Amino acid sequence: MIASEIDIKTDDEVESQAFEFHGLVSALDTEARTFVIRDYTLHYDDATAFDLHGATWPTDLTVEVKARLDSSTGQLVATQIETED
């Protein structure tokens, strides 16, 4: 494989980039405020918006998660968590 273009991003550009994950919530750690979707560990905090449509977090939930990369810690932080049908 040969790259035809390389784009270098600043920390602010990387941090503002949105990521999206879909899958079943596993390995919930309520003390560390983390969970796993498809081998990706995501963090959540007081700013995370939850739209669970009446479901209980995280009992067998399949979710869509929007996240951002915290460039200071290298962690994926969920900005929105919503149940999927």
BAGUKOL-993156 format. One record per atom (N, C-alpha, C): residue number from 0; residue in one letter; x, y, z. Coordinates in Angstrom, 1 decimal. Atoms other than C-alpha are relative to their C-alpha. Example, Ala and Ser with C-alpha at 12.3 -4.5 7.8 and 13.67 -1.06 7.14 Angstrom:
2
> 0, A, 0.9, -1.2, 0.0
> 0, A, 12.3, -4.5, 7.8
> 0, A, 0.9, 1.2, 0.0
> 1, S, -0.9, -1.1, 0.0
> 1, S, 13.7, -1.1, 7.1
> 1, S, -0.8, 1.1, 0.8
***
This chain:
85
> 0, M, 0.8, -1.2, 0.0
> 0, M, 0.0, 0.0, 0.0
> 0, M, 0.9, 1.2, 0.0
> 1, I, -0.8, -1.3, 0.1
> 1, I, 1.3, 3.5, -0.9
> 1, I, -1.0, 1.1, 0.2
> 2, A, 0.8, -1.2, -0.3
> 2, A, -0.2, 6.6, 0.6
> 2, A, 0.1, 1.0, -1.1
> 3, S, 0.0, -1.1, 1.0
> 3, S, -1.3, 9.2, -1.9
> 3, S, -0.1, 1.4, 0.6
> 4, E, 0.2, -1.2, -0.7
> 4, E, -2.0, 11.8, 0.7
> 4, E, 0.1, -0.2, 1.5
> 5, I, -0.1, 0.1, -1.5
> 5, I, -1.2, 12.4, 4.4
> 5, I, -0.5, 1.3, 0.5
> 6, D, 0.7, -1.1, -0.6
> 6, D, -3.3, 14.7, 6.5
> 6, D, 0.4, 0.1, 1.5
> 7, I, -0.5, -0.1, -1.4
> 7, I, -1.7, 15.9, 9.8
> 7, I, -1.0, 0.9, 0.7
> 8, K, 1.0, -0.7, -0.8
> 8, K, -4.3, 17.1, 12.4
> 8, K, 0.6, 0.5, 1.3
> 9, T, -0.3, -0.5, -1.3
> 9, T, -3.8, 19.3, 15.4
> 9, T, -0.7, -0.8, 1.1
> 10, D, 0.7, 0.6, -1.2
> 10, D, -4.8, 18.1, 18.9
> 10, D, -1.4, 0.4, 0.0
> 11, D, 1.3, -0.5, 0.0
> 11, D, -7.8, 20.3, 18.7
> 11, D, -0.9, -0.6, -1.1
> 12, E, 0.7, 0.7, 1.1
> 12, E, -8.9, 18.8, 15.3
> 12, E, -0.3, -1.4, 0.4
> 13, V, 0.2, 1.4, -0.4
> 13, V, -8.5, 15.3, 16.7
> 13, V, -1.0, -0.1, 1.0
> 14, E, 1.0, 0.0, -1.2
> 14, E, -10.4, 16.1, 19.9
> 14, E, -1.4, 0.3, -0.5
> 15, S, 1.3, -0.4, 0.5
> 15, S, -13.3, 17.6, 17.9
> 15, S, -0.6, -1.0, -0.9
> 16, Q, 0.5, 1.0, 0.9
> 16, Q, -13.6, 14.6, 15.6
> 16, Q, -0.9, -1.0, 0.7
> 17, A, 1.0, 0.9, -0.6
> 17, A, -16.6, 12.4, 16.3
> 17, A, 0.2, -1.4, -0.5
> 18, F, 0.0, 1.4, 0.3
> 18, F, -16.6, 8.7, 16.4
> 18, F, -1.4, -0.6, 0.3
> 19, E, 1.3, 0.6, -0.2
> 19, E, -19.6, 6.4, 16.3
> 19, E, 0.2, -1.5, 0.1
> 20, F, -0.1, 1.5, -0.2
> 20, F, -19.9, 2.8, 17.7
> 20, F, -1.4, -0.5, 0.1
> 21, H, 1.3, 0.7, -0.1
> 21, H, -22.8, 0.3, 17.5
> 21, H, 0.3, -1.3, 0.6
> 22, G, -0.2, 1.3, -0.6
> 22, G, -23.1, -2.8, 19.6
> 22, G, -0.5, -0.2, 1.3
> 23, L, 0.5, 0.4, -1.3
> 23, L, -23.9, -4.6, 22.8
> 23, L, 1.0, 0.5, 1.0
> 24, V, -0.9, -0.5, -1.1
> 24, V, -22.6, -3.0, 26.0
> 24, V, 0.5, -1.2, 0.8
> 25, S, -0.6, 1.1, -0.8
> 25, S, -20.2, -5.3, 27.9
> 25, S, 1.0, 0.6, 0.9
> 26, A, -1.1, -0.4, -0.9
> 26, A, -17.7, -5.0, 30.7
> 26, A, -0.2, 1.3, 0.7
> 27, L, 0.3, -1.3, -0.7
> 27, L, -19.5, -2.1, 32.5
> 27, L, 0.7, 0.0, 1.3
> 28, D, -0.7, -0.2, -1.3
> 28, D, -17.4, -0.7, 35.3
> 28, D, -0.6, 1.4, 0.5
> 29, T, 0.7, -1.2, -0.4
> 29, T, -19.6, 1.9, 37.1
> 29, T, 1.0, 0.9, 0.9
> 30, E, -0.9, -0.8, -0.8
> 30, E, -16.7, 3.0, 39.4
> 30, E, 0.9, 0.7, -0.9
> 31, A, -0.9, -0.6, 1.0
> 31, A, -14.3, 3.7, 36.5
> 31, A, -0.8, 0.8, -1.0
> 32, R, 0.9, -0.6, 1.0
> 32, R, -17.3, 4.8, 34.4
> 32, R, 0.5, -0.3, -1.4
> 33, T, -0.5, 0.5, 1.4
> 33, T, -16.2, 2.7, 31.4
> 33, T, -0.9, -1.2, -0.4
> 34, F, 0.6, 1.1, 0.5
> 34, F, -17.8, 0.1, 29.2
> 34, F, 0.6, -0.4, -1.3
> 35, V, -0.7, 0.5, 1.2
> 35, V, -16.8, -1.9, 26.2
> 35, V, -1.1, -0.3, -1.1
> 36, I, 0.7, 0.3, 1.2
> 36, I, -18.3, -2.1, 22.7
> 36, I, 1.0, -0.5, -1.1
> 37, R, -0.9, 0.6, 1.1
> 37, R, -16.6, -4.4, 20.1
> 37, R, 1.5, 0.2, 0.3
> 38, D, -1.4, -0.1, -0.4
> 38, D, -13.3, -4.4, 22.0
> 38, D, 0.5, 1.4, 0.1
> 39, Y, -0.4, -1.4, -0.2
> 39, Y, -13.3, -0.6, 22.3
> 39, Y, -0.5, 0.4, 1.4
> 40, T, 0.3, -0.5, -1.3
> 40, T, -13.2, 0.8, 25.9
> 40, T, -0.4, 1.5, -0.1
> 41, L, 0.5, -1.3, 0.0
> 41, L, -15.3, 3.9, 26.2
> 41, L, -0.3, 0.5, 1.4
> 42, H, 0.3, -0.6, -1.3
> 42, H, -15.6, 6.3, 29.1
> 42, H, -1.2, 0.8, -0.1
> 43, Y, 1.1, -1.0, -0.1
> 43, Y, -18.6, 8.3, 30.2
> 43, Y, 0.1, 0.8, 1.2
> 44, D, -0.1, -0.9, -1.1
> 44, D, -19.0, 11.2, 32.5
> 44, D, -1.4, 0.8, 0.2
> 45, D, 1.2, -0.7, -0.3
> 45, D, -21.6, 13.7, 33.8
> 45, D, -0.5, 0.7, -1.2
> 46, A, 0.4, -0.7, 1.2
> 46, A, -21.7, 15.4, 30.4
> 46, A, -0.6, -0.9, -1.1
> 47, T, 0.5, 1.0, 0.9
> 47, T, -22.7, 12.2, 28.6
> 47, T, -1.5, 0.0, 0.0
> 48, A, 1.5, 0.0, 0.2
> 48, A, -26.3, 12.4, 27.2
> 48, A, -0.4, -1.5, -0.2
> 49, F, 0.6, 1.4, 0.1
> 49, F, -28.3, 9.1, 27.7
> 49, F, -1.4, 0.1, -0.5
> 50, D, 1.4, 0.2, 0.6
> 50, D, -31.4, 8.3, 25.6
> 50, D, -0.2, -1.4, -0.1
> 51, L, 0.1, 1.5, -0.1
> 51, L, -32.2, 4.8, 26.7
> 51, L, -1.5, -0.5, -0.2
> 52, H, 1.3, 0.4, 0.3
> 52, H, -35.9, 4.9, 25.8
> 52, H, -0.7, -0.9, 1.1
> 53, G, 0.6, 0.7, -1.1
> 53, G, -36.9, 3.6, 29.2
> 53, G, 0.7, -1.3, 0.5
> 54, A, -0.8, 1.2, -0.3
> 54, A, -34.3, 0.8, 29.3
> 54, A, 0.8, 0.3, 1.2
> 55, T, -0.8, -0.1, -1.2
> 55, T, -32.2, 0.2, 32.4
> 55, T, 1.5, -0.1, -0.5
> 56, W, -1.4, 0.0, 0.4
> 56, W, -28.5, 1.0, 31.9
> 56, W, 0.7, -1.1, 0.8
> 57, P, -0.3, 0.4, 1.4
> 57, P, -26.8, -1.3, 30.7
> 57, P, -0.6, -1.4, -0.3
> 58, T, 0.5, 1.4, 0.1
> 58, T, -28.9, -4.5, 31.0
> 58, T, -0.3, -0.4, -1.5
> 59, D, 0.1, 0.6, 1.4
> 59, D, -28.4, -6.3, 27.6
> 59, D, -0.3, 1.1, -1.0
> 60, L, 0.4, -1.0, 1.0
> 60, L, -28.5, -3.0, 25.7
> 60, L, 0.9, 0.0, -1.2
> 61, T, -0.7, -0.3, 1.2
> 61, T, -27.5, -2.6, 22.1
> 61, T, -0.2, 1.5, -0.2
> 62, V, 0.1, -1.5, 0.0
> 62, V, -26.6, 1.0, 21.7
> 62, V, 0.8, 0.6, -1.2
> 63, E, -0.8, -0.9, 0.9
> 63, E, -25.3, 3.7, 19.3
> 63, E, 0.7, 1.0, 0.9
> 64, V, -0.7, -0.9, -0.8
> 64, V, -22.6, 5.7, 20.9
> 64, V, 0.8, 1.0, -0.8
> 65, K, -0.8, -1.0, 0.7
> 65, K, -21.2, 9.0, 19.7
> 65, K, 1.1, 0.3, 1.0
> 66, A, -1.1, -0.2, -0.9
> 66, A, -17.8, 9.7, 21.2
> 66, A, 1.1, 0.9, -0.6
> 67, R, -1.1, -0.9, 0.5
> 67, R, -14.8, 12.0, 21.0
> 67, R, 1.3, -0.6, 0.7
> 68, L, -1.3, 0.4, -0.5
> 68, L, -11.1, 11.4, 21.6
> 68, L, 0.5, 1.1, 0.9
> 69, D, -0.6, -1.0, -0.8
> 69, D, -9.7, 13.2, 24.6
> 69, D, 1.5, -0.1, -0.2
> 70, S, -1.4, 0.0, 0.4
> 70, S, -6.3, 14.1, 23.3
> 70, S, 1.0, 0.0, 1.2
> 71, S, -0.9, -0.1, -1.1
> 71, S, -4.8, 14.7, 26.8
> 71, S, 0.1, -1.4, 0.7
> 72, T, -0.1, 1.4, -0.6
> 72, T, -5.6, 11.1, 28.0
> 72, T, 0.0, -1.1, -1.0
> 73, G, 0.0, 1.0, 1.0
> 73, G, -6.0, 9.3, 24.7
> 73, G, -1.2, -0.9, 0.1
> 74, Q, 1.2, 0.9, -0.2
> 74, Q, -9.4, 7.9, 25.9
> 74, Q, -1.2, 0.5, -0.9
> 75, L, 1.2, -0.3, 0.8
> 75, L, -12.6, 7.7, 23.9
> 75, L, -1.1, 0.3, 1.1
> 76, V, 1.0, -0.4, -0.9
> 76, V, -15.3, 9.6, 25.8
> 76, V, -1.3, 0.1, -0.7
> 77, A, 1.4, 0.0, 0.6
> 77, A, -19.0, 9.0, 25.1
> 77, A, -0.6, 1.4, 0.2
> 78, T, 0.8, -1.3, -0.2
> 78, T, -20.9, 12.2, 24.4
> 78, T, -1.5, -0.3, -0.1
> 79, Q, 1.4, 0.4, 0.1
> 79, Q, -24.2, 10.4, 23.6
> 79, Q, -0.1, -1.5, -0.1
> 80, I, 0.3, 1.5, 0.0
> 80, I, -25.5, 6.9, 24.3
> 80, I, -1.5, -0.1, -0.2
> 81, E, 1.4, 0.1, 0.3
> 81, E, -28.8, 5.9, 22.7
> 81, E, -0.2, -1.5, -0.3
> 82, T, 0.3, 1.4, 0.3
> 82, T, -30.5, 2.5, 22.6
> 82, T, -0.4, -0.2, -1.5
> 83, E, 0.4, 0.4, 1.3
> 83, E, -31.0, 0.8, 19.2
> 83, E, -1.0, -1.0, 0.0
> 84, D, 1.0, 1.0, 0.1
> 84, D, -33.9, -1.2, 18.1
> 84, D, 0.5, -1.4, -0.4
***
